[in-house]
């Protein structure tokens, strides 16, 4: 396997419809196993009545994660966000309700800020509706943190979900299934290596590049750069490196039996993996381990990235039995099943453009315009230590917000509609946080007055941002721009002037985040990469409030 400067974009694809077309086509092709619902797929055959429903999910761009895991002995449903973006709260709730009107639900996802925000919010809503909900948060990536519970979830997702699904098929109840899944997660370790970056559909180039003659060790499945660069090894050296890293991280030696997954990240084809597998097996056996029913293929990808990962799960008798149990999905075949006639392929965009009206929609015209101009700049900032999708996600969310509040002249109702639409379209951390800010601002509106307090709205947004996102000043997040902005609105003077001055404060605060080390989100695993560069979320907030100031001046 040779490395290259970056991923390849074979077609000039429309990034705004890529995920929707992919989900629709997947459901069409595998209609014997799944059926399409808004924002995901559900199994055509669900567990028996009363059995817990395992609902897994995350961003698109990782196929066969997560739709390919839906089937007998695995997940009952998968909910999918946009490319590399967490599904929204509304999407998660919708998929669960399409699956069953009530019951026990296990939400399975990787340990990412956006996924945690949206799945936790969805769980609260589902519990309000009468479901009993538990979580499985996968934390297998040894490169992302020394603390197991702080690690990202990557290819180990499949191992944990497979064992959980098998337990459910054997009759495990809600808490029993979650307990066995948690044991599998605590026994699972993964390390990955990249030879090139990946390219998001519609983007002009890869999220990151790998220099010729080098590899990036410790990559994430969203295209996050590795934590260490090394000279390109031989195949035998690579096998030894991967086995060393994962076995060194295993819990205290209890069993030599391992469930093993050699995973292709996208452009590493099956035969490449088959050729490397004997070398990996030799390295495992040389260290006294036994591989049990290994899986070799592409099971968690990162679009077109050239790379691979090795996952191992230390098996006890119960985990081994569940790992070996039959399963059938589009990605995992133990054993095979029948093929049914395929229905017609149908797909439509998830939202239609609504006629705009009212002041809030007029403001969002300005917001969309500035984000269109800044999309590439914000994406480049985010790619320094994240997945590079911030500009694209912000623009998608702002467009959806503008469309949703069209024709709504009540400010509070328009802000609420805008926030929910932003989260549903953008997903991810930024989508959840902008929904929180806009809906909290909406609650500050006094319906008895024709106008509302800009100061009260901004203060409510800042408070909600801190509470929901868990951020503090100095963590290098959007809050570092939002809080100073809200405080600056205390100044006396005409609203347009005060807003313009507060926007300048926000811009200055956002630029000063270049001096900070990130302590939250994906960027915290690569703190050195973002040092000297401002936080993308803080900068996008500053750009937006500056543009709103221009709108206010145009109305003066």
N, C-alpha and C positions, 0 to 999 in steps of 0.2 A: 504494500500500500504506500503510495507516494502522497506527499502533501502538496497543497497548492495555495495560491494567495487568498482565495475566498470561494464561496459557494457559487453555483451557476444557476442563473434564472433562464430556464430553457424557453419560456414564453414570456412576452410582455403582458403578464396577467393583471386583471382588474382586482386589486387587493381588497376593494370594498365588498365584492361578492364572492370572493374565493372560498371562505369558510362555508357559506350557505350552499354554494354549488356542490362542494365536497361532501357535506352531510347528506344532501338530497340524493346524490349519486350513490353514496355508500348504502343508504337504506334501500334504494332501488336494486342494487346488485345483490345485496344480502337479505332480500325480503323474506326468505324462509326463516331467518333468525331474528330480524329486528323489523320494527315499523317506525317510521319517522313521526316525531311530534315536534312542536315548536322548540327550537334550541337543543334538540337532542334526538335520541332514539330509545325505544324501550323494547324488551324482549317479547317475541311473539308468544313464548311460553314462560309464564311467571311462576315463582315458587308456589307451593300449595297454600291454601287459605290459612292465614295466621302466621305464616313464616315471615321473618324480617325481609325487607326489601333493600338490597345493596344498590345504592345509587352512587356512581362514581363520576368524576368530572374534572374539568380544567380547560385550558385553552386549546384551540385547534392548532394544527401544525405538528402534532406529535403522533400521528397515526402509526400503529393501530391503537395507541392510547387516544381517546378513551372509548370510542364507539366500538372498536374491535374487541373489547372485553365483555360485551353484552351477550349473554347466552346461558345455556344450561351449565350449572356448576360454577358460574362466575357472577357477573353483575346482572341485576334486573333492568337497569337503565343507565344511560350516560347522558350528562348535560355538558354542552360544549360552548365555550365563549368564542370570541373572534381569535385570530391568529395570535398565539402567545398571551392572550388576555383571559383572565378568569371570567367564567360565566357570572351573570348578574344574579342578585337575590331573586328577582322576579322569574328569571329563566329556571333557576333551580326549583323554586316552588312550583312553577308550571309543569315541569317534567314529572315531579313527584305526584302531583294531582292528576296528571294524565295517566300515570301508572296505576294508582289506586286512590280511592276517595278517603281512605283512612288506614291506620295500621302502624306497624313498627318499621322505622326507616333507619338505615345506616348510611351516612354520608361519607364517602371515601375520596380523599384528595391529597395532593402533595402539600408540603409545608411552605407555602408562599403567602405573602401578606395579603394580596388580593383575594386569593382563594379563602384564606381564613376569614377575612371580613365578610365576604359574600355568603359563604356556607354557614357561618355563624348567624348572620342575619336571617338567612333562609330557615335555619333550624328554629329560631325564635318564632317566625311566622307560622311554620308548620305545627309547632307545639301549640300555638294559639288556636290553630284549626283542629286540634285534637289528635295529631299524630304523636307517637313517642319517638324521639330522635336521639341517635348516638352518632359519634364521629370516629373515623379512622383517619388520622393524619400521618402520612408516611414520611419518614425522616431517615433515609438510607444513605445519602450522599456523604461519604467520609471526607470529601475535600472542602465542604462548605462550612464546617464548624467543628471544633473539638468536642462540643457538647452534643450528644446524640439527639436530644429533644429539640435542638435548634437547627438541625440540618435540613436541607432541601429534600424533597421527595422526587426521585428520578426513576430509573428502570425498576427499582424495587417495588414500585407500585403494583406491577403485575403479580409478583410473588405474594404480596400481602393480600391483594384482592382475590387471587385464586384460592388461597387457603381459607379466607373468610367465606367465599361463595360455596366452597365444598362443605364447610361446616354447616351452613344454612341448609344445603341439600340433604345433609344427614339428620336434620331436625333440630339444630341448635336454635335456642331462643335469642332474643335481642342481646341481652347482656353476655350470654355465653359466646355468641358469635363475635362480639366486639372484643371480648377477652382473648380469644384465640388469635384474632387478627393483631391485637396489640403484642402478643407474644411473638408472632411472626415478624412484626416490624422491629421489635427489639433485637431480633436475631439476624436481621438482614443488613448487608453492607454492599455499597456500590462505589466503583471508581470509573471514570470515563476519560477518554483521550480524544482530542480533535486534531485532524490534519488540515482542516479548512473550516471557515465560518459558514453560516447559512444565510440565505437571502430571503427576506420576507416578500411575498408576492406584491409586485408593484414598486418595490424599493429599487433604487438605482444601483445598489451594490450590497455586498455582504455586511452583516453586523460587525464582524471583526475579521481580521486576517491572521494567518499564521505564516511567519517568515519561511522561505525555502530552507530546507534542511532542519526544521524544528517541528515539534509537536507541542500542543497545549494540554497539559495534564489537569484534570479536575474540572472539565467543562460542565455547564449546566444545560438542561434541555431547552432553555429559552435562548440559547446562543450566548450565554454569559461566557466571557473568556475564561480560560483556565487559570489556576493559581500559580502554575509553574510551567516554564518552557524548558524543553529538553531537546537535545539532538535526536534526530529520527533514529529509532532503534531498529535492530533486525526483528523479524517476527518472533524469534525465540526470546529475545530481550524484552520485547513488549509483553509477551505472555508472562514472563517472570515478574515484570514490574507490576502488572495488574494483580496477579495473584498475591504478591507480597503485600500490596497496599490493602486489599480487602481482608486477607486472613489475619494481618496484624491488628485489625480493628474488631475482630470477632470477640464476643464475650468469652469469659474464662472457659477453657476447653471442657466441654461436657459431652460432645458427640463429634465423631469424625465425619458424619454423614451430612452432606450439603445438597440443598436444592440450588442448582446453578443456572444462571441465565447469561449467555453471551449475546449481547445486543448490538445491532447495527443502528447507527444514529441517522441514517438516511441514504447516503451515497455509498456506504459500504455494503456491497451486494452479498447475497446468500453464499456464493461460492468462496468469497473472501473470508467470510466468517467460518465456513466449513473447513477451510484450509488452516485457519488459526486454531480451531478448537482442539485438535490433537496436542498442540503445544501447550495450551492452557491445561488440558487434562493431565499431561505429564507433570506440569508444575504442581498441580494440586496433589497428585498421587505421591510425588517426591516429598511433600510435606505431611503425608499421612492422612489425607482427606479422601473421601469416596464421593463421587458425583452421583446423585440420585435423579434419574429421569431429567437430564438437562434439556433446556430449551436453547436453541441456537437460531437466530434470525433477527429480523427487525421487529421489536415489540414496543419500544418507546423511541420515537425518532425526533429529530429537530429539523424538519423540512429537508433541505438538500445537504445538510452538513456531512462532511466526510469524517467519520469517527466511529468509535465503538465504546461499549462499556461492559464491565463484568460485575455481575451481582451474585452474591452467595447468601443463602439462608441456612443457618445451623439448625438441623432438624432433630427433634426428639421423636418418640414413637408416634405421638398424636399428630404433630406437624407433618411428619413424613407420610402418614396415611392420607391426610388431606391434600398434600401436594400431589400424590399419585392418583387421587380420585378422578374419574372421568369428567371431562368438560368439553363443551362444544360452543365455539363462537367463531366469528370471522377470523380471529387471529390464533386461537388456541384450539387444537383438535385432539381430544382424547375422550371418546372416539368421534368418528364422522357421523353426520345426520343426513336426512333426506333433503332434496331440493324441490321447492315449489315454484309454480309459475310466477314470473315477476310482474308486478303491476306497472302501469304507465309511469314514466318519470315526470314528476311535476315539481316546479320550484318557482317561487315568487320572492321578491325582496320582502324582508320582515316588516317593513313599514313603507307607506306611501306618503309622498309630500302633501302636507295639509296647507290650506290657504292660511297665510300669516295675518295676524292682526294684533293690535294692542302694543303697549310700550315695551313689554318684556321681549316679545318677538323682534321688535325693532332693534333693541339692544343686542340681541343675539345675532342679527345680521352683521353688526360690527365685530362681534366676537369671532364669528365664523371667518370673516375676512382676515383678521389678524392671524388666526391659526392657520389659514391657508398659506399665508406668506411665511409663516414660521415653522411649518411642519418639519422640514428637513433639518433645520437648526436644532429643534427640540429633540428630534430623533437621534441626532449625532451626540448631543449631550447625554441622553439616556443610555446610549450604547457604550459610553466610556466604562460603566460598571454594571449595566443592566441589560435589558433585552432590546433596546432601541426602538420600542414601539410607542413611546410617549406622545410624540407629535401626531402620529396617525390616530391613536386612540382619542386624544383630546379633540381633534378635528371631527372624528366620527361622533363623539358624544355631543359636541356643540351643535352640529348639524341636526342631530336627532332632537335636542332640546329646543332648537329654533322651530322645527316642524311641529313638535308636540304642543307648543303654547300658541300656535297660530290660531287666531280667532278668539282667544281667551283674553278678555279685557280686565278681569279681576287680577290684581297683581299677585296676591297670595296663591290663588289657584294656578296662575300661569307659572310661578316659580316652582310650585310642587310638581306640576306636570313636566316642566323642563328637567327637574332633578331626576325624576323617575326615568324619563326617556334617556337622559344622559347615561345613567347607570346601566340600563338595559342594553344600550347600543355599544357603549365603550367597554363595559366590564372592567376587570382588573381593579387595582388599588385606586387609581385616579377616578374611575367611574363611581366607585362606592363613596369616595370622599367628596366628590363634587355633588353627588346626590345629597349627602349629609349636609353640606353647606347650604345648598339651595333650598332644601326643605326646611331647615332650621331658620333660614332667613324668612321663608314664607310664614312661619309661625309668629314672627315678630310684627306682621302686618296688623294694623288696627282697622277692622272693616268699617268702623264708624267714621274714619277720616279718609279724605281723597288721596292722601299721600302717606308714605310710611317713612319711618326714621332710618336713614342710611346708617347711622351709627349703631342703632339697635340691631339692624339686620346683619351688619358686618360683625358685631360682637357675638351675636348668636351663632353665626357661621364659624367663627374662630373657636368658640367654646366646643361646638359639636365636632369640629375637625380634631381637636385635641383628644376629646373623649373617645370618639370612635376609632381614630387611627392609632391611639396610644402614643402619640408623639409628644415630645417636650421641646421647648426652645433649645436650639443648639444641636438637635439630632440630625440636622441637614435634611429637612423635609419642607414641604410647602408651608407648614406652620411658621417657619422662620420668616416668611414674607407676609402671611396672612395676619398674624398677631400684631406686628408693627403697623400694618395698614389700618387695622381696626382701631388701634389706639390713636393714630393720627387723625381720625375722623372726629375726635373730640374738639379740634381747633375751631374757633369762631370764624364766621364769614359765610359768603354765599356758597350754596352746596357745590356748584361746579368748581369753584376755586378750591374749596376744602378737599374735594375729591381729587383734583389734579395734584395738590400737594401731598395727599396721602399716597397716591399712585407713585409719586417720585420716591417716597419713603419705602414703598414696597419694592421698587426697582433696586434701590440701593441695598436693601436688606437681602434681596435675592442674589445680587452680584456678590455680596459678602459671604454667601454660603460657600463660595470657592475656598474659603479659609477653614472650613469645617470638615470633620471626618464623619461619614455617614454611620449612624447607629441603628437604623431600621431599614427594612426592605432588602431587596436583592443587592443593593450597592454595598451593604455592610460587609459582605463576604469579600469585597475587593476594595477596601477603603483607600488604598494608595492610588488607584486608578482615577478616582474622582477628585482627589486633592488638587487644588488649583483650578478647578472648574466648578461653576455654580450648579446647584441642584435643578434638574429639569422641571420638576413640579413647581418649585418656587419661581423659576423664570416664567413659566407659562402663566402662573397666576398674575405676576407683574405685568406681562404683556396684555392680559385680558383687562385688568383694571385701568391700565393706561388707555386702552381702546374705548372702554366705557366712558372715561373722562372726555374723550374726543366726541363721543355721542352727546354727552351732557352739554358740551360747549356748543354743538350744532343746534341744540334745542333751546339754548339761552336766548 
